[in-house]
Amino acid sequence: MKHVLALLMMFLAGSQAAAQPSPFDMSGERPAEQPAAPPVEKAPQRRDAEQSSGSTEASAPHPAAEPFRRFILPFPTLSLAGEADERAWSIYLTPAQAAAGRKLTFAYQNAIVVAPETSVLSVLVNGKLIGEAPVQAADEPHDRSYDIPPGLLRTGSNEIRFRARHRHRTDCTIQSTYELWTEIASDTAFIAFEGEQPRALSAIEDIQAIGTNESGRTQFNIVVPALEQPSRVPVLMRLAQGLALLGRMPAQSIVFSRDMPDLDKPGELTILAGTATELQPLLLSLPAEAATSTVAVFAESETEHAPVLVLSGPDWAAVAAAIETVTAATERPSDISRDVIKTERWRLPQTPLIFSGKRLRFSELGVATSEFPGRRFRTALQVAIPSDFYADAYGEATILLDAAYTEVVRPGSRIDVYVNGNIATTVALGASSGGILRHLPINVTLRHFRPGANLIELEAVLLTEADKVCAPGTAASSEPRFALFDTSEFAMPDFARVARRPDLAATSGSAYPYRGSADPVALYIDRADADTLSAAGTFIARLAVAGGRPMQVETIADPLVADGRQALFIGAMPQLPKMVLTQAGIDTATQATWGSAKDVAQGRNTQTALDEWQTRLKGGGWRSAIVDVESWIKDNFDISLNSLRLIPEAEAPFAPPDTATLLVAQSANPAENATWTVVAAPSPKLLREGVAAIADTSRWSEMSGHIATYEPVDDKLTTTPARRFSLVETQPRSFWNYRLIAANWLSTNILFYAVLLVSLAVMLGLATAVLLGKLGRRP
């Protein structure tokens, strides 16, 4: 009986255990169940639930759902000022981008004095108006978005043009027109594309489609695992030049590194350069062909799906061959002159290059016929001159103006001409009954022209009786009072062709003398670290863009090897050879103290203290009167004491100021048969940052003279003119060119001109006396 009860109890216990649910257990069974229900299988259920509830947040976790954007401004801020202003440039689009462009969006803000009822902001793409609306964002930025008609965008270059027409709310004076402006920030202006295909890059020429970031800058990230090997430097410099020449953006920088940077950033392209073995750990999707042959293709990163340019092969000879595929498209013979300077990425049209006397119609320079109803009309055009331009002391160009103005324009109105921001000439509009000007000659001095592109601005200041009265409540008149016709011409005379050494303006304008060097340019780098190589790559790439072609570069370890060759010395000041600094006119006493805390605490050196004492002593007594007379002669006759010297004043060694973080100095080599350029900073990091800053076109074009220094606090470039320079022949010898050279040299050295003139007068008198004596006539 006991056995029967025991069996019965065991049976009942087993039945209850089978009937109740499984208890909570962490032992082995739960992990086995997890693969049966992975998160990826639950995701569709979450999306269905969200869609059924009408939620619009389903796409939020998926960045790929956001449309691809391309920032379109090639500068940090686009400012349209005055009563009428416009700016045009081009952007490059791949075939996929041209087919998928849908909207152009931007945000703008304007001055509070702009009258919205009569002011208009227009946007044109490839010559077609896609949007126009009143200017009415005085309180805060306003967003605007315009649809791009299908088929309007095209593969390659596309013109973008912003145009503003402003009217003042209350004031009718000329001064009030300077208060009118509309600004567009770079980070708000972009084109939105449909789909994911526009992100991809497939061909080498697609490098042109990198564009800019939200600050208007472009950056090429070159990842090289074998970065610090000196033998790789010349090849990497070639790569930097090829990328910059394909990009041709106004503010480009090169950044070298050994590790992968953050990908998929706007305005940036990552390039991997190295053997297949070196690159395999960096990119899992590395093409398999890289292990056996030269590869120059775009690959896609696994996570960000961003394009990465791979330049690889089984060895570095194959890598160098891959790099040459990038630079091959930018090569051109050094002995063939360019007819234009390519500025279309920041200003249209292309800038024509003038080598001698030439006349260009305004229509060729991008200036269209315009009728203007306002008070201050302004337009601009660009021309370029070669590196051996030598006519800044006596030459004059001529604008042959075709224009008209009505009888309401009062006497006192004028036309002003500016060259590179400097007033060059002023012409009065004298007639009081209106008139038509047919090829009115306006002489423009060449003193403000410089090698490279030159911006010429034409401004008509129009005074009227109605503006003088400025009756309140009077509507702005839309009746034109001034017209400029595109048949006007810019005439450049023949000018002297001889180069100067040193001349940083010629180097920044057209890469002279490095562009035409028959031998490879000698490059001295103190250390092959990432910062120094980045600075060297950015500077040499900027020279290549200025010269229009890549240069051959050869690294050197000793400055003596560079004697007789065009050379670049780039590095931190403490590591550069003293002999190079002395040759460049730099005070070697500052080599170890520039930028250091000790130097900042002391605040100045001997030269600075001497300059301060000279200024202090000039401030009183009879010395002050001399300084005042000198200033008056300079302001009224453009004559300085330096121009009255028979021998140029010796240049004291230059000590860079504590506020500067970059120095660019140029001089002749010891044998005086080549040019040396020094690029230095207190540290490699400041060197990279400083070179990237001056590589911007707005600052690069300001370099001139003997030495230029960059101060980041004020974002300012300060130049020191060359007091002593030598002339270098660049053209075949001819009497006509020598005559023009002599004219400019004597105009600069007026004391020599005066001595020569007096000597010729004395010789003429003596010859006349001798002749009269032989004829038998005595005084």
RATAJO-V783945 format. One record per backbone hydrogen bond with DSSP energy under -1.0 kcal/mol. CO is the residue of the C=O (numbers start at 1). NH is the residue of the N-H. Records with the same first field share a line. If there is no record, write none. Layout:
CO=NH / NH
This chain:
1=5
2=6
3=7
4=8
5=9
6=10
7=11
8=12
9=13
10=14
11=15
12=16
13=17
14=18
15=19
16=20
26=28
27=29
28=32
30=34
34=37
38=41
39=43
42=46
43=47
44=48
45=49
46=50
47=51
48=52
49=53
50=55
51=54
59=62
62=65
63=66
68=193
70=191
76=186
78=184
80=182
83=166
85=164
87=162
88=348
89=160
91=158
93=156
94=98
95=99
96=100
97=101
100=194
102=148
103=192
104=146
105=190
106=144
108=142
109=183
111=114
113=169
115=118
119=135
120=165
121=133
122=163
123=130 / 131
124=161
125=128
128=125
131=123
133=121
137=110
142=108
144=106
146=104
149=152
156=93
158=91
159=126
160=89
161=124
162=87
163=122
164=85
165=120
167=115
174=177
175=178
176=179
180=82
181=111
182=80
183=109
184=78
185=188
189=72
190=105
191=70
192=102 / 103
196=199
197=200
203=206
204=207
205=208
206=209
207=210
213=216
217=213
218=253
219=269
220=255
221=271
222=257
223=273
226=229
229=232
230=233
232=236
233=237
234=238
235=239
236=240
237=241
238=242
239=243
240=244
241=245
242=246
243=247
244=248
250=697
251=218
253=220
255=222
257=224
265=268
267=219
269=221
270=309
271=223
272=311
275=279
276=280
279=282 / 283
283=286
287=290
288=291
289=292 / 293
295=312
297=310
299=308
306=301
308=299
309=272
310=297
311=274
312=295
313=276
315=319
316=320
317=321
318=322
319=323
320=324
323=326 / 327
324=328
327=330
339=353
341=343 / 351
343=346 / 347
344=90
351=341
352=384
358=492
360=490
362=367
370=484
372=481 / 482
375=462
377=460
379=458
381=456
383=454
384=354
385=452
386=389
388=498
391=395
395=446
397=444
398=491
399=442
400=489
401=440
402=485
403=437
404=483
405=435
406=409
410=413
413=429
414=461
415=427
416=459
417=424 / 425
418=457
419=422
422=419
425=417
427=415
435=405
437=403
440=401
442=399
444=397
446=449
452=385
454=383
455=420
456=381
457=418
458=379
459=416
460=377
461=414
463=410
464=468
465=469
466=470
471=474
481=406
482=372
483=404
484=370
485=488
486=363
488=362
489=400
490=360
491=398
492=358
496=390
499=728
501=726
503=507
504=508
505=509
506=510 / 512
507=511
511=515
514=517
521=554
522=568
523=556
524=570
529=533
530=534
531=535
532=536
533=537
534=538
535=539
536=540
537=541
538=542
539=543
540=544
541=545
542=546
543=547
544=548 / 549
552=521
554=523
558=561
559=562
560=563
562=565
566=522
567=677
568=524
569=679
570=526
572=575
573=576
577=581
578=582
579=583
580=584
581=586
582=585
585=654
587=590
588=591
590=594
593=596
596=600
597=601
598=602
599=603
605=609
606=610
607=611
608=612
609=613
610=614
611=615
612=616
613=617
614=618
622=626
623=627
624=628
625=629
626=630
627=631
628=632
629=633
630=634
631=635
632=636
633=637
634=638
641=644
642=645
643=751
654=587
657=660
662=710
663=680
664=708
665=678
667=676
669=672
674=669
675=567
676=667
677=569
678=665
679=571
680=663
681=573
683=687
684=688
685=689
686=690
687=691
688=692
689=693
690=694
691=695
693=696
696=699 / 700
697=701
699=702
700=703
705=504
706=666
707=720
708=664
709=718
710=661
711=716
716=711
718=709
720=706 / 707
726=501
728=499
734=738
735=739
736=740
737=741
738=742
739=743
740=744
741=745
742=746
743=747
744=748
745=749
749=753
750=754
751=755
752=756
753=757
754=758
755=759
756=760
757=761
758=762
759=763
760=764
761=765
762=766
763=767
764=768
765=769
766=770
767=771
768=772
769=773
770=774
771=775
772=777
